[in-house]
Every structure is written in structure tokens, then in C-alpha cells.
Amino acid sequence: MKKINIACIIEDDPIFVFGTKRIMQLSNFSESIVVYENGKEAYEKLRATILANEPQPDVIFLDLNMPIWDGWQFLDEFTKIPNNTSTTIYIITSSVDPADVEKAKKYNVVKRYIVKPITNTELQKILENYN
């Protein structure tokens, strides 16, 4: 099965980031992994790479609850960037609030809402859809 080229994690919890990167490596999920600690940092860096026409993440794993900019602020701004690439966003959060699930459905770039932690099974489903 073909690997994701670039995977991006937008998450402020270093333990979750460590565990997710580890399971991604064990699952042979992606060629590279980029991590941002909050939505604003991710937006600024990704916007710069998009405008420079550099390679974009194929998949973004986005947490909702973060300092500075949360996942919703990131989504609101990221979706305004003119972009011809097909980055797919998976919300990975501890929130089980039905309002969050419904809100996520309003964003075309959001493929699925996944409650933490991410598992090898989830990663394999994502790879199957990617291929």
C-alpha cells in the first residue's frame, strides 16, 4: 500500500504528538511528519508553503482545543487560502460534544471526526482511502 507523502499534526500535547508519530512510523503511514503546536503557527507555515508552491501535507490531523488559535480558528483561516492541492483534514480530538461533530461537518476539507487516541486501524483506513 502506498504511503502518505507528508502528514501534518497540529496539536499542543507533546505526549499525544509523540504517541501519534510513533504509531505512524510503526504503521509505515507516511514519508515525513510535520508538527505544529497551535493553529496560528500551522496556518502561517502552511500558508507560506502554499503561496510558495511547495509540497503540501496530504493529510492534516487537527486538534480542536489548543492555545493561541484552536482548531476552529485554523479551519476558518486555512479554508480561505487559494489552494489547488487536495489536503485532507481529520479532526483528532478528545471532544465528544455532538455540537463539535456537527460543526466539523460544515467544513468540506474535513474528512472525518476521530476521538483520541488515533489507532493503527484508523491509520490503515486513512491509507486505504488515500490509495
RALIN-V290282 format. One line per field, one symbol per residue. ss: DSSP state (a for helix, b for strand, c for the rest). phi: phi as a letter, one per 30 degrees, with the letter a starting at -180 (. if undefined). burial: # if it has 16 or more other C-alpha atoms within 10 Angstrom, else .. A space follows every 50 residues. Layout:
ss = ???
phi = ???
burial = ???
This chain:
ss = cccbbbbbbbcccaaaaaaaaaaaaacccbbbbbbbccaaaaaaaaaaaa acccccccbbbbccccccccaaaaaaaacccccccccbbbbbbccccaaa aaaacccccbbbbbbccccaaaaaaaaaaac
phi = .ddddbcbccacddddeedddddddddhdbdbbcbbdaddededddeddd ddhcecddbbccdccbdibddddeeeddddddbcdcdcccdcbcdcdedd ddddddcddddaccdeddceedddddddddd
burial = ..##.#######....#..##.##..####..#.#########..##..# .....###########..####.##..#........#######.#..... ...#....######...#.#..##.##....
